[in-house]
């Protein structure tokens, strides 16, 4: 508390000096640094607060113009209206003018302010309304990562350009210390801490019941000594020592040695995941890695699934990667279920969103461009690979068939395929709690680089992060949506839950998707200084919004259809801002309420039946007792 007061007082003093004395940013930073050195608190203790203070100053410095009045919202999530734009450190706000004809007298969302996290801005464009007459003002276009487009008319072209520069800087600032989750204070009571809700030890306890003496928790990666993209604890085969894991790490891309992803109890078959082997042109081998995989074998041959197209795998070998040699992995069958590369997914999303934003297309043209966008090719390939993996570990008449899944580094399509295979096989993962655990375990802790992949979405591309950007997680969520459509009773959650995850993975007030791995979360104390998204979702008042009223637990395997006619457009993502959903939402709500009433009545019927049965037994007992008394008399 003392430290926060010291930093806060310094910040107030610094800001006062900045505006009263016309101090520039460099002088301001020097002032704060000098003052921190004089505070009798060790530097290591003030580092976090000091960094956040300097981040606040950088955010303030990026704001060239904090407010613009008389702005006209031409295009956006509501009807056109006039208002005021305000720019803060982490948000852009548009406040509708209360006297605007489209707002005056309204009591719905038309009167509410529009708040946009700068991190949600994918691309910002500023241009004059009339190129031959700059005095007419400018157009400010914001293209968001959730595919919303807002267009503002601003009277002054200079103000428009100042807003453009401010938003461009604020939406692209790099560094954890700028991220909003560090400054956000939750307005609700945290009843279930999401950071501790999904503990590996608890998961291992469940596994130990299903597969006693087959696996163990390894702490070889403590302090991320072996692999920076893995968590500190991982589940590995029990008979393997940590030295073997070290050897395998040196042989696998990204040092991602084989770890357990899922254990299918009915057939006693595990799914393992890892990075590609670094075979290279010289055909390297690693006996430690071979030992790890062979330890998984029982009576059946194992299967290695490569999620890269064949030509990509062959090209990887020339660059130092490759695939497992049949000479050294003779007890393993090697299969290729190719999925798109991350760049192909990025390009496909851009084309799909551009297509859905164009309302002028004819039906034939829409279908043709949908085909050429390749977005549904990505969905098909990922779901097909996942179904094949699920089939390999659940075949009737076989037991103990291990499946090892890898692509390149094993942080993208590998995670998608393993996760979807679990959804197909495991009913628990189709519950809300189980799905949260799946996301936490197989995506966040497994090292999917969310900050790099989701730096931009369909409209933009970063100068530095561009080659790393890809909507892999959105592809996964879309695959889950297709499963939900095909099996609407088998999932406890709704598509609204998937949309929530989509948006928060790109920009959020919570820290769950911050960083590229657990090591970065540790370095920046994310779990200590931010709230988890699961803390929000699992709040009873919030959780009710995402419960599928038609849910009926289904322990069976759900096999998806991957034929083209089985897929549907995810309208509430790709057409979310083009369609008016009020009537549709009202119908869905009415149907959900009716279903809840039906379930309540069914529960009441079951309760009454139990009461009748109890009363019948009691009456029979009384009758028998009375007859016994008569006989005695």
C-alpha positions, -999 to 999 in steps of 0.1 A, spaced: 0 0 0 29 24 9 45 17 -24 13 24 -44 9 57 -25 45 67 -32 41 59 -69 7 76 -71 21 108 -55 50 108 -79 26 104 -108 5 133 -97 35 154 -92 50 144 -125 18 151 -144 15 185 -127 50 193 -137 43 181 -173 14 205 -178 24 234 -155 60 236 -166 55 224 -202 80 196 -195 86 172 -224 83 134 -220 121 128 -218 124 153 -190 94 138 -172 109 103 -174 142 116 -160 123 134 -131 104 102 -122 136 81 -124 155 105 -102 127 105 -76 124 68 -75 161 65 -68 156 87 -38 128 67 -23 140 44 5 125 13 -11 147 -13 -28 146 -10 -66 134 -46 -70 103 -38 -51 94 -6 -70 102 -22 -104 66 -33 -112 49 -1 -100 76 20 -116 72 3 -149 34 8 -148 39 44 -139 62 50 -169 36 31 -190 9 55 -179 31 83 -190 38 67 -224 0 63 -228 -6 99 -219 22 111 -243 5 91 -272 -27 111 -268 -24 141 -291 -60 152 -287 -81 139 -258 -116 150 -269 -134 160 -302 -169 174 -301 -195 174 -329 -185 140 -343 -210 122 -365 -211 84 -363 -219 75 -399 -215 37 -395 -213 15 -365 -233 -8 -341 -262 16 -339 -280 41 -361 -262 73 -372 -259 100 -345 -238 129 -334 -217 129 -303 -183 133 -287 -151 112 -290 -129 109 -259 -95 92 -260 -81 77 -227 -51 56 -221 -68 22 -228 -102 32 -243 -118 52 -270 -153 64 -260 -181 78 -281 -208 96 -261 -240 102 -282 -254 138 -280 -285 136 -258 -302 162 -281 -295 142 -313 -327 133 -332 -318 96 -332 -311 96 -294 -335 120 -279 -363 102 -262 -347 68 -266 -343 44 -237 -324 16 -252 -287 11 -263 -289 42 -285 -283 64 -254 -253 44 -241 -217 53 -247 -196 31 -270 -164 20 -253 -137 4 -273 -104 -10 -260 -75 3 -280 -63 -33 -282 -95 -42 -301 -86 -18 -329 -72 -38 -358 -67 -10 -383 -74 27 -383 -77 49 -414 -80 87 -417 -89 105 -450 -105 137 -461 -142 136 -468 -135 154 -501 -100 151 -514 -104 184 -533 -118 203 -503 -100 196 -469 -122 222 -452 -151 197 -452 -133 176 -426 -122 140 -424 -134 105 -421 -120 83 -392 -125 46 -399 -119 21 -371 -118 -16 -381 -120 -38 -350 -107 -73 -344 -142 -86 -338 -150 -74 -374 -170 -43 -364 -163 -12 -386 -170 23 -372 -169 54 -394 -169 89 -379 -172 122 -397 -151 149 -380 -154 186 -389 -117 193 -387 -93 173 -408 -65 182 -384 -84 168 -355 -92 137 -375 -55 131 -383 -46 138 -346 -71 111 -335 -57 87 -361 -22 91 -349 -32 88 -312 -53 56 -318 -26 41 -341 0 45 -314 -22 33 -285 -35 3 -304 0 -9 -313 20 -2 -282 40 -33 -273 49 -44 -238 30 -60 -210 31 -29 -189 8 -11 -213 -19 -39 -212 -52 -29 -197 -56 -60 -174 -29 -46 -152 -50 -15 -145 -85 -31 -144 -101 -36 -111 -130 -62 -111 -164 -47 -102 -176 -81 -88 -166 -104 -60 -144 -132 -71 -160 -164 -58 -139 -188 -78 -103 -177 -85 -97 -187 -122 -60 -188 -117 -62 -217 -93 -94 -234 -107 -76 -258 -130 -47 -272 -111 -25 -299 -128 -23 -319 -96 -61 -322 -95 -61 -333 -132 -34 -359 -124 -55 -373 -95 -83 -380 -119 -59 -396 -143 -43 -418 -117 -77 -434 -111 -81 -442 -148 -45 -451 -155 -27 -461 -124 11 -464 -126 13 -453 -162 21 -416 -159 37 -391 -136 41 -354 -131 75 -342 -141 90 -310 -126 120 -311 -150 108 -278 -165 109 -259 -132 119 -223 -140 112 -232 -176 147 -249 -178 138 -273 -206 111 -256 -227 100 -219 -224 66 -226 -240 56 -254 -217 43 -250 -181 66 -259 -153 48 -292 -146 39 -317 -173 25 -352 -174 49 -378 -190 52 -416 -191 60 -429 -156 90 -450 -166 109 -421 -182 135 -401 -162 139 -364 -165 173 -369 -183 154 -385 -212 131 -355 -214 162 -333 -217 176 -353 -245 142 -353 -263 139 -315 -258 171 -310 -277 157 -331 -306 123 -315 -308 113 -281 -324 109 -255 -297 123 -280 -272 87 -294 -270 93 -330 -259 63 -354 -258 38 -347 -231 3 -362 -223 -26 -343 -239 -55 -368 -232 -61 -403 -220 -90 -422 -234 -100 -446 -206 -123 -470 -225 -94 -481 -248 -65 -472 -225 -51 -451 -253 -32 -418 -247 -28 -388 -270 6 -372 -267 17 -339 -284 52 -325 -291 72 -305 -317 85 -319 -349 118 -339 -347 149 -320 -358 160 -348 -382 174 -324 -408 193 -334 -440 217 -355 -420 190 -378 -406 197 -371 -369 183 -394 -343 177 -393 -305 177 -425 -286 162 -407 -256 132 -396 -277 128 -430 -292 127 -445 -257 100 -421 -245 77 -430 -274 84 -467 -272 76 -467 -235 40 -458 -245 36 -490 -265 18 -521 -253 6 -548 -277 -3 -525 -306 17 -503 -329 16 -467 -321 6 -439 -345 24 -407 -352 1 -380 -367 17 -351 -386 -7 -321 -390 14 -305 -418 8 -311 -455 32 -336 -470 51 -310 -490 56 -288 -459 70 -318 -439 95 -326 -467 105 -289 -470 110 -288 -432 136 -316 -434 158 -295 -457 156 -267 -431 165 -289 -401 132 -303 -392 114 -333 -406 95 -364 -395 103 -396 -375 124 -421 -395 108 -455 -399 143 -469 -394 143 -457 -358 106 -456 -350 98 -490 -366 70 -498 -342 52 -466 -351 29 -459 -381 34 -425 -396 2 -407 -409 -3 -373 -424 -35 -353 -418 -25 -320 -434 -39 -287 -420 -33 -252 -433 -3 -231 -424 -8 -201 -401 -3 -177 -430 -30 -195 -450 -54 -192 -421 -47 -155 -418 -53 -149 -455 -85 -170 -455 -99 -150 -426 -92 -117 -443 -110 -130 -475 -139 -144 -455 -145 -112 -436 -142 -91 -467 -168 -113 -484 -193 -111 -455 -189 -73 -454 -199 -69 -491 -237 -67 -492 -237 -61 -530 -228 -96 -541 -251 -119 -559 -257 -154 -546 -235 -170 -572 -207 -146 -566 -210 -150 -528 -207 -188 -531 -178 -186 -555 -159 -162 -533 -167 -183 -502 -151 -212 -519 -120 -193 -529 -115 -178 -495 -104 -212 -482 -118 -205 -447 -140 -236 -448 -112 -256 -462 -93 -248 -430 -123 -258 -409 -127 -290 -428 -90 -300 -426 -88 -293 -389 -120 -312 -381 -110 -341 -403 -76 -344 -387 -93 -343 -352 -119 -369 -361 -91 -392 -374 -71 -388 -342 -102 -396 -321 -109 -426 -343 -73 -440 -338 -76 -439 -300 -112 -452 -298 -112 -481 -322 -132 -511 -310 -112 -542 -305 -80 -524 -298 -65 -513 -266 -35 -492 -257 -29 -475 -291 -8 -444 -283 -12 -415 -308 15 -388 -309 5 -356 -326 28 -329 -339 30 -303 -367 59 -279 -368 66 -264 -334 34 -279 -320 18 -247 -307 -9 -242 -333 -27 -269 -354 -13 -296 -330 -32 -280 -301 -64 -275 -322 -64 -312 -333 -57 -325 -298 -84 -303 -283 -111 -311 -308 -103 -348 -305 -110 -345 -268 -143 -327 -275 -153 -356 -298 -144 -383 -273 -149 -368 -238 -184 -357 -226 -168 -338 -196 -150 -315 -220 -184 -305 -234 -195 -290 -201 -187 -254 -193 -162 -262 -166 -147 -290 -187 -143 -267 -217 -127 -240 -196 -102 -266 -184 -96 -277 -219 -88 -241 -230 -66 -235 -200 -47 -268 -203 -45 -273 -241 -41 -237 -252 -30 -213 -226 -7 -235 -205 3 -255 -236 20 -224 -251 -2 -212 -279 13 -177 -285 -18 -156 -281 -1 -122 -280 17 -129 -313 -10 -147 -331 -38 -123 -321 -18 -90 -325 -40 -84 -355 -72 -99 -370 -88 -98 -404 -81 -61 -413 -45 -54 -402 -10 -68 -401 18 -57 -378 51 -46 -391 69 -68 -365 43 -94 -356 29 -98 -391 45 -132 -400 34 -146 -366 -2 -135 -368 -29 -161 -374 -65 -168 -363 -57 -203 -352 -78 -201 -320 -107 -187 -340 -105 -216 -364 -107 -239 -334 -137 -220 -320 -154 -222 -354 -148 -260 -354 -164 -262 -320 -193 -241 -333 -198 -266 -361 -199 -294 -336 -224 -275 -315 -247 -271 -345 -245 -308 -354 -250 -319 -317 -270 -290 -301 -280 -311 -270 -245 -324 -262 -229 -291 -251 -236 -273 -219 -225 -240 -233 -239 -218 -261 -223 -201 -291 -224 -169 -270 -197 -185 -248 -176 -191 -279 -180 -155 -291 -169 -143 -256 -137 -164 -259 -131 -151 -294 -133 -114 -284 -113 -118 -252 -85 -137 -269 -79 -105 -290 -85 -78 -264 -96 -82 -228 -97 -66 -193 -86 -100 -180 -51 -115 -181 -59 -151 -192 -48 -146 -228 -19 -122 -221 15 -134 -233 27 -162 -255 33 -187 -227 34 -194 -190 70 -181 -187 59 -146 -199 31 -147 -174 55 -155 -146 80 -127 -157 53 -101 -157 34 -114 -126 2 -117 -147 -15 -141 -123 -7 -118 -93 -16 -85 -108 -46 -93 -131 -79 -112 -129 -86 -144 -148 -114 -146 -173 -126 -177 -156 -132 -157 -124 -156 -136 -144 -173 -164 -163 -178 -186 -133 -196 -159 -113 -231 -174 -110 -248 -142 -123 -226 -143 -154 -225 -180 -159 -263 -182 -164 -259 -163 -197 -239 -191 -213 -258 -222 -202 -275 -242 -230 -311 -247 -218 -314 -277 -241 -283 -295 -227 -287 -332 -221 -255 -349 -209 -243 -374 -236 -215 -398 -227 -213 -411 -262 -186 -402 -288 -199 -375 -312 -186 -381 -347 -188 -349 -368 -198 -348 -404 -172 -330 -425 -191 -330 -458 -195 -295 -473 -233 -295 -469 -229 -301 -431 -212 -268 -425 -230 -235 -419 -219 -199 -419 -211 -187 -383 -235 -158 -388 -232 -143 -353 -195 -138 -359 -192 -131 -396 -225 -113 -400 -228 -100 -365 -227 -63 -374 -247 -66 -406 -279 -83 -393 -304 -70 -368 -307 -97 -342 -335 -83 -320 -363 -105 -332 -340 -136 -334 -327 -130 -299 -363 -126 -286 -373 -159 -301 -343 -177 -287 -349 -162 -253 -385 -172 -254 -375 -208 -264 -349 -209 -237 -373 -197 -210 -399 -222 -221 -373 -250 -219 -363 -239 -184 -399 -239 -174 -403 -274 -189 -373 -287 -170 -386 -271 -138 -420 -288 -143 -403 -321 -151 -383 -318 -119 -415 -310 -100 -432 -341 -115 -403 -363 -105 -404 -348 -70 -441 -355 -67 -437 -390 -80 -411 -397 -53 -435 -382 -27 -463 -404 -39 -441 -435 -38 -430 -426 -2 -466 -420 8 -477 -453 -9 -450 -472 11 -460 -455 43 -497 -463 37 -488 -500 30 -469 -501 62 -497 -486 82 -522 -510 66 -500 -540 73 -496 -528 109 -533 -524 113 -540 -559 100 -514 -573 123 -531 -556 153 -565 -571 142 -550 -606 141 -535 -602 175 -569 -592 190 
